[in-house]
Amino acid sequence: MHKTLHLGLIGYGGMGSYHLHTLIPKELFEIGGIYDIDDFKKTKAKENGLPVYESVEELIADPLIDVVLIATPNDSHCKLAIQALQAKKHVICEKPVMMTTKELDQVLATAKKEDRQFIVHQNRRWDEDFLAVKELYHTKKIGEIFQIESRVQGANGIPGDWRHEAKHGGGMLLDWGVHLLDQLLYLIDSKVISVMADLSFVLGNEVDDGFLAYLYFEDGTRAIVEVGTTNFVTLPRWYVKGFEGTMRIDGWDLSGEIVSQTGTIDHHHLIPIKAGAGLTKTMAPPSEEATTSDEIKTPTKPEASFYENVYRVILHGEEPIVKNDEVRRVLALIERLFESHEQRQILPFEL
């Protein structure tokens, strides 16, 4: 019979409750209880049959708690993580992990000193759409990939309350940006050498309501990352260009297609088409014989879920799927993108 890890949650909001009621495998983790500063959320937790602590200190001091999950506004992560680690608890932290790399370095130093695991919930490494792109990248079905466009777009503005405030780490670069950037850095086997970003503030908030970022990699790959909250017509979730084809994924349901080249295009015998007030050969579609189209198949899932991996890391010394040096690189990249926007220029990235 295997050991069950006891988990305490700090922050019983939308994401915290999603962890407890949907993500966490009950055969591996037992919920020891929650703490939230909001009395309404405490009452809700009690109604859902969860033990409720009266303070962070009480939760962290409970000798039965093995793991503390932090799902609070971003600016509170550092202090809470250090408190829990110093109390000899393992820590799972929601993203973005910290407000700055300086804060993260303090937390990682504490985790090393206390000999405890600190693991960040970069859950979108398990998204099927990302796994389909990852599979394409490694199988080279459309040849070597040289450009990736990754987008999420909606029309509801910035959700919630604290996400509108800079002091709490609000804004889309620190919200969806941290996911999309993590996916790309995890996927592309090359260093980022330069970056550029343009943040949007059209909704009048003090934090960005969207952004457009360009990443340039050492091997020549270019990535375009876009997040928008004012898009009533959305662009594809993924648009991936290889030397022998193109992939388009429209959304999380894997709708889209992979169009692959079947042979060499005869550039000397292209048939022009009428385009607006003129003719074009360059933009004419390829012949039916020149390409083949395939559906996007459901990709192979990773062997372990996020929580299964965390369990094995803590009890069996397994290697974490989400490594802290990877998390730090993403946070450093976000810091550099903020600088790029402020300076209105392409900046080198050396990490």
Secondary structure as UniProt FT lines:
FT   STRAND          5..10
FT   HELIX           14..18
FT   HELIX           19..23
FT   TURN            26..28
FT   STRAND          29..35
FT   HELIX           39..47
FT   TURN            48..49
FT   HELIX           56..61
FT   TURN            63..64
FT   STRAND          67..70
FT   HELIX           74..76
FT   HELIX           77..86
FT   TURN            87..88
FT   STRAND          90..93
FT   HELIX           101..114
FT   STRAND          118..120
FT   HELIX           123..126
FT   HELIX           128..139
FT   TURN            140..142
FT   STRAND          145..153
FT   HELIX           162..164
FT   HELIX           166..168
FT   TURN            173..175
FT   HELIX           176..187
FT   STRAND          192..200
FT   TURN            202..203
FT   STRAND          210..217
FT   TURN            218..219
FT   STRAND          222..228
FT   STRAND          238..242
FT   TURN            243..244
FT   STRAND          245..249
FT   TURN            252..253
FT   STRAND          256..261
FT   TURN            267..268
FT   STRAND          273..275
FT   TURN            276..277
FT   STRAND          278..280
FT   TURN            282..283
FT   TURN            288..290
FT   STRAND          291..294
FT   HELIX           306..316
FT   HELIX           324..343
FT   STRAND          347..348
//
